[in-house]
Amino acid sequence: MAGLRLGPLLRHIDQETGDAATVWVETDRPCTARVRCVGDARAGGSARTFQIAGHHYALVTVTGLLPGSETAYELLLDERLVWPLAGSRFPPSTIRTPNTASEQAETSERSDQQVRIAFGSCRWASAPAGEKDPVGPDALDTLAATLAADPKAARPDVLLLLGDQVYADETSKTTRRWLAARRDLREPPGAEVADYEEYTRLYYESWLDPEVRWLLSTVPSCMIFDDHDVIDDWNTSAPWLAEMRDTPWWQERVVSGLMSYWVYQHLGNLSPAELAADELFAAVRQTPDGTDLLREYAARADADPTCVRWSYRRDFGRVRLLMVDTRAARVLDEQQRAMLDAGQEQWVREQALEDPGSYDHLLIGTSLPWLLPPLVHDAESWNAALCRGERGERWARFGEDLRRRADLEHWAAFPDSFDRLATLIAEAGSGPDAPATVCVLSGDVHHAYIAEPRWHTGGPDAQVLQLTCSPVHNGIPRSIRVGFRFGWSRAGRRLGRFLARHGRVAEPQINWRKTSGPWFGNQLMTLTLRGRAATLSLDQARTKRGGGVRLATVLERNLTEPE
């Protein structure tokens, strides 16, 4: 008798037709997974599980949904009901579908369709029940508890998880005990994960959290990796990568990381049409055991990032989201250093500029912020110049050591890519068909802020914003908090310009200022987009007096009206 190990996760909802969705599950043995829609016999779907490394998964395409509806669903394995869990204290999991474009036009609501997008990054698994959480309440847990307690509460239409969904290199005490029972932690990689089986443990620990499990079953999600999904500073430089490839444990680690990402995160990012056209997904489902096929794919993706595209596009009515891979797609040659290889960069450009006038808001999801505190930006650009050899070999060696110690590997550390993104944003945001906003959504830096760029010449018509929000559940040392605050100060700017001059760094085509923040804590931002209007809220998870947690709104701002 098959049992449910993880999930269900509601992943993709068809925004064009409003009648289809995908639901991801992991089971404990081969079976048929079926999604049954309550009260609508026409809607539902089923799929046979596929096998990877002794684990069994299914991605069920649910069809026959009614556009503009909310439908409760159940999950059956070999016709045995396994979800909702027996005795569940949560409301039923539901699938909300949008109205179709034709229906919107008929009711004159085309520009008034509201889309609520919550986003953040960097989530350690919550502490087990009864244990004190060292980094405070989890923002996802708190959001789930809020929505479960009040069915009328405003619910996100989609949740964007912008990296570090799991921490392969910073495991919990519970996971370390499990690892120690499995192998000798005195041998590399020690208390970090080593293989696919150990990656599955991270996802169980994170996604079996009752609140998060229910939240992911009822709010669609889009995901992308960042460094900790594999290892801190993943792909920071060519020398770093060469050293890692010389270690005996790295190959298994990175291949397992990409395999698990494909299974647990990437597949759910794809639409039913994209899944139907995916040759690897078809091959894995057609074989009794797809492990070797997926392992070969992951090894090839690591060896030649140009053969795989992890970036993807999602449209939510008149809102276009480009989720951009800023880790695996890097070019690390110091003389050609780029955040994205030429093919990936061209794909982003084509998606941003396709069919101008068809969207009111362009969202660029990138785990790493494009606009950093000016001191940090100039330090990273200076460091990139040193590593490139602008001040000689001795400074280049110093620069490489500093880059690794200080994590100097954001967009600013790829100066040409930084400028090309600025150029693309200006182009996409200009002209008679320009969107109202172009927002760069990021995480990684364990605090939240809003920054606004200004072009020296030829700026866009659209309102352009860097919206940074992290962590969902993590911490930041006090010294780093002080450093980030100083990075925005006038003194920090002057120090940054001094470093840039030393590195002979050209001035970027834009300057920018922080208009809100910084905020520190476990938090989520939510964009609410209706027609050409955009509002933003920032909510932090806080402990109540006397116990319990709540979401406290610390910012509400209209993004499309001048301050």
N, C-alpha and C positions, 0 to 999 in steps of 0.2 A: 504494500500500500504506500503510494507516494506521499511524501510530506513536503510542506513549504519551508524552505530554508531562509529565503530572503525575498523581500518584496511583498506585494506588487508595487512597482514604480510606474506611475503614469508619466510617460515621456513626451511623445509628440501628439499634437492635435492638428488635424488638417485645417488650416486657416482659410483655404480657398473654397472648399466645398462644405466645411462644417459638419461632415458626416462620418469622419474616421479618426481613430486615435491608435496609439501603440501602448502596450502595457508589458513591462519587463518583469520576469520572475526567475528565481533560482529554486530548484527542487532537489530532493535528496536521492532521486533515482529517475530513470527514464519514464516518461509519461506523456500524456496529452494535457496541456493546460488550456482551460476554456474560460473566457470572460463572459459572464451572463449578465445582461442588463436587466435590472429590476423594473417590471412594469412595461417592458417593450420587447416583445418576443422577436421583433425583426432585427434588433441590434445585438451584436455580440461578435465573437470570433474565437478561433482556437488555433493552436500550433503544437506540433510535436517538439519535444525538447531536443537540444543538441548537446554534445559532450565535449568539454575541454578539461584535460588534466584530471579526470575523475569527477568533475562537477557537471551539473546538468542545468541548462538554461533554456528559456523560451522567450521569444518576443512575439506577443500576440497582437495582430492587427484587428482592431475592433471596427466593424463597419455597420452601416444602417442607422447611425445616430441621427437624431433630428437636429438640424442647424438651429442655433439660438436656444438650446435647451440645457438642462442639467439633469443627468441620469445617474442614479446609483447603480453600482455594479458589484458583483460577487466573483470570486475566483474558485474554479473547481479543478482538481487534478484527478484525471481518470474518473470524472463525474462525482468526485467526493468534495464537498464544500470545505475549503480551507481558509477562506477570507470572506467576510471579516472573522477575526479570531473569536473563538468561543468566549463569551463573557466580556467582550471588548467594551471599554468605557468611552470609546470615540464614536462620533457620528459616522454614518455610512460613507464610504469612499464614493466620490462622484466624478463624472466627466462632464465638464462644461464646454459647450461648443459655441463658436461665434456664428452670427448671421452671415450668410453668403453675400458676396459683393452685389449680386443682382437684387437680393432682398433689401439690402441697405439702400440701393438706388431707388427702389420702388417706394420706400417709406421716407425718402429724403433724409436719411440718417448717415449717408456715406461718410461725411466728415465728422460725425458726432460719435462714432463708435469709440468707446473708452477702452484703453489697454493699460493694465497695471502690471508693472514689471519690477519685482523685488530682486536685489542682487547683493552679492558680497563674496568674500573668499576667506580661505585660511580657517579650517575648522578641525581642531582636535576633537576626537570622540568625547562625549560627555562622561564625567565620572560615574561609576556605577551607583545605583540608588543607595542612599544611606551614607555615601562617602562625600566629604567636603571637596568641592571642585576648586583646584588651585588657581584657576583663571576666571572664576566667576560664572554666572549663568550663561547658558548657550542661547544665542539669539534665535537659532532655528527651533530649538526646543520651546522657547518662549513664544515665538510666533505660532507654533502648532497648538500650544495650550490656549492661547488667546482665541484662535479660530475655532477650536473644539468647544470652548466654553460659550461662545457666542456665535450661533449660526448666521446672524445678521452682520457680523463684522466684515469689513471690506477685505476681500481675499485677493491675493495676487492672481493674475491670469497666467503668469509664468514665473518661475524662479530661475535666475541665472546664477550658477555656481562657477565663479571665475578662477578656480584653481586651488590646489592643495586640499582636495576633498579627503585625501588620506595622507598620512605622514609616514613614508617608508623609512625615514632616517631618524625619527623621534617617536619611538614606541612607548606605550603606556606601561605602568607596572604590571597590569594584568596580562598584556601581550608579552612582555618580557618573561614572565613566568611560564607562559605557554611555549615560547621559543626555547627556553632553557630545558623544558621537558622533551623537546624535539631534537636539539643538537647542542653542542658545546659552544657556549657564547664567548669562550676565550679565543675562538677561531674567527677570523674575519668572515662576514662583516659584523660580528658581534651581535649586539641587541637590535640591529637594523634588520629589515626583512631581506631574505636571500633568494626566494623563488616564488613561483606562482601560488603554491599552497599557502605561503605566509602572506601574500597579498590578499588572498580571500579572507584571511583572518582580520585584516584591517577593515575591509568592507563590512564584515559581520559586526565588528565592534562599533562601527560608526552608524550603520544603517539599520541595525536591530534596535536601537534606541526607540522605545515605544512612540514617543511624540514625533520624532523625525520619520519613523516608518509610516505613521499615518499621514503626515504632511506630504511625503513624497508619493503616497498612493492617491492623493486627491488634488495636488497642484502640479501641473506639468513642469518639467525641468529641462534646462539646457546646461551642458557642462563642458569645461575645457580643463586640461591639466596645467599645472605650473611645476616648479622645480621639485617641491617636496613629494609630489606624487611619484617621483623617482629618487631624487637625492638633492640636497641643498646645492644651489648654484649649478644645476644641470646645464651643461653646454655653455659654460661661462667663457671659455676660450679654447683655442686649439691645443696649447700645452696642457691645460687641465684635462681635456678629453684624451690626449695621448697617455697621460699618466694613469687615468682611470682604466683605459683599455689594457694597460700592462698589469693590472691587478688580477688575481685568479678568480675573483668572485663577481667582477663587474658585468661580464657578458650575460651571465644568468640573471643578474639583477635588472639590467635595462631591458632585456628581452621579456622577462616576466612582467615588468612594469608596463610595457606597451601591450602585451597580451591582455593583461587584466584591464587596462584602460579601454581597449577595444571591446571587451565583453561587458564591463560594468558601466561604462560611460558613453563611449563613442556610438555604439549601435543605436542607443536611444535618441541620439541627436538627429538621426536620419528620418526622413519622411518615408511612408510606405512605398512611394515610387522609387526613392533612392535605395531602399532596402531591396526592392525587387530587381534593381539593376546592379546590385553589388555582387561581383563574382565570388569574392571570398565568402560572403555570408551564404550564398547558394551552395558553394562547395562544402563548407563546414556542416551545413544541414543535411547534405546528401551522403555523408560518410558516418559510419558508426562512432568514430572518434576523430574530432577535428583538431586535436592537439598539434600534430606535426604540421598541418597546413598553417595554423595560426602562428606557430613558433617560427616557421620559415618566413612568413609575412613580417613579423615583428623584427626578426634579425635583418631582413632586407631594408626595412624602414629605418633602422638604426644606422646601417652601413651607408645608405643612400637616401637621405630625407626627401630628395626630389621625386622619389617614386611613390610617395604617399602624401595625401593632403588631409590633415586633421581639421583644418579650418572649414567652416560651413556657414550657410546663410539660412536665416529663418525670417519669414514675413508674417507680421501680425496685423492684418488689415493694411493700413497705410503707414505702418511702422516697419522699417527694415533693419534687421540685426545681422551684422557680420561678426561672427565669433572667430577670432584670429589666433592661430597657434604661434606663440612667441617663444617657444622652447625648442621644439624638434626641428623647426624649419630654418634655423640660423645658418649663416655662412660665417665660419670662424677664421678664415684666412685674414690675417691682420691688414693686408693691403686691399682686401675686398670685403671687409667685415660688413655684415648686413643682418638685420633682425629676421628678414625673410629672404629666401632664395628668389631668383628672378621669376620663376614660374608662379610661386605662391603670391608674390607681390603683384604680378599681373592679374592673377585671379581676384585679389582684393580690389584692385582698381576697376576691373570690369564689373564686378558686382555693385560697387558704389555708384558707378556712372550709368548703369543699365537703366533704360526707360526713365529718364528724368521727368519729374512731375508726377510719378506714380506713387511717391511716398511723401509724407509730411515730416517724418523724423528719421534720421539715420543714426543708428547706434552701432558703435564699433567696440566690441567686447575684446579686451586684451588684458590678460592677467596682470601685466606690468604697466604702471602708469606711464602715459606719454609725457605729461607735464608734472615734474617733480618740484620740490622747493628749489629755488634758483641756485643756492649753494651746492646742493646735491647734484643738480644737472651739470653745473660747470665742473664739479669735481670728476664726474664720470666722463665728460667730454675731454677734460685734461688728461685723465688716466688713459683714455683710448688713444690720444695722441702720443703719449709716452710709450705705450705698448706698440704702437705703429712705428716707433723709432724716430719721432720728431726731435728728440733731444739726445739721441745716441743710445748705444747698447746698454750702458750702465743704467740709465734712466728707464730703459725698456724692461730690464730685469726687476727694478724696483716697482715699476708700474704693474707688472704681472702679479707680484707678491701682494701689492696693495689691493688690486682688483679682487683677489680671492678673499683676503681678510675682511674687506669692507663691503663685499657684495656689490661691486660697481658694475652692474650688467643689465641696466634697464635700457629704455629707448635712447636715453642720452649717451650711453656707451656705444651706440651705433649711430654716429652723427649723420651719416648720409641717409639712413633709414628714417631718422627723426625728421629731417628736412623733407624727404619725399612724402611722408605721411602728412606733414603740414601742407604741402603742395596739393595733395589729393583732397584733403579736407576743404581747402579753399576752392578747388574746382567743383567738387560735389555740392558745395554750399553756395554757389554763385549762379546768377542768371535769373531769368523770369520764372523758371520752374524750380528754384531752389527750395529745399525743405525749410521748415521753420527752425529746426535745431539739428545740429550734429553733436552728439554726445559720445565721448570716449569713456567707457565704463571699465574700471580697473579695481584691483585689490592689492594684495602682496605686502604692502608696507605697514600693516598693522595700525593704521589710523585712517581717519576719513577727512576729506576736504573737498572743496570746489575751487577750481582754478579756471580763469578765463584768458585766452590768448588774444593778442592784437598783432596783426600783420603790419610790417613796416610799409608795404605797398601791396595793393591788389588783394585786400582781404575779402572774405566771403560775405554774402548778404545774410546767411543763416547765423543764428546765435550758436557759438561753439563753446563747449564746456568740457572740462575734464572732471568727471565724477568718480572719486576714489572712495571705496568703502571696504575696510577690513579691520580687524578680523571678525568672523562670525563667532568663533570661540577659540581664543588664544590669548596671549599676553604680549607685553612689550616692556623691556626694562625702562626704569625711570630715566637713565642716562640717554637712551635713544629718544625718548620723548623730548627731552631738553634739546637734543641735537636737531630734531625735525623742526621744533619751534624756531631755533636759531637760524635754520636754513631759509626761512621766509623773511627774516629780519633784514634791515638795511645793512647792518654790519656783515651778515651772512652773504648778502649780494655782493658787497665790495670784496670780500675774501674770495668768493667764487670767480669774479672777474680777474682778480690777480692770478689765480690758478690758470684760468683760460689763456691769459696773455703769456704765461710761462710756457704753456703747451702749444702756443701759436695756433690757437683754436679760432676758427672763423666765427663771427657772430651769427647766430641763427636768424632766420627770416622773420621770426616772431619774438615778442616778449610776452610775459604773462604775469598775472597777479592772483593771489589767493583772495577769493571773495567770501568764503565761509570756511570755518574750521580753524585749526584742526580739532578733531574730537578723538578721544581715546576710550576704548571700551569694546565690548562685544556688541555688534551692531549690524543693521541692514539698512540700505537705502531702497526707496520705492519711487519709481517714476510713474506718474499717472499722465497718460497722453490721450487727449481728446481733440480731434480735428488738428488744428495747428497750435493748440495750447499745450503747455507742459508744466507740471508742477512736480516738486520733489519733496520727499520727507525722509528724515533720518530718525530711526528708532533704535534705542539702546536697551539691552536686557539688564534689568536692575532688580536687586533683591528688595522685597517689601519689608517694611517694619513688621516684626512678628512672624516672618516666614513667608515663603512663596516668592514668585518672581513676576515681573510685569514688563511690558514694553513701554518705555517712556519716549515720547516724541520730543526730540531736542532741536529739530529744524523742520519748518514748513516754508517752502519758497516757490514762488511763481517764476519759472525760468524764462518765460517769453514776454515778460514785462520788465522794463528798466527798473533798477532799484532806485 
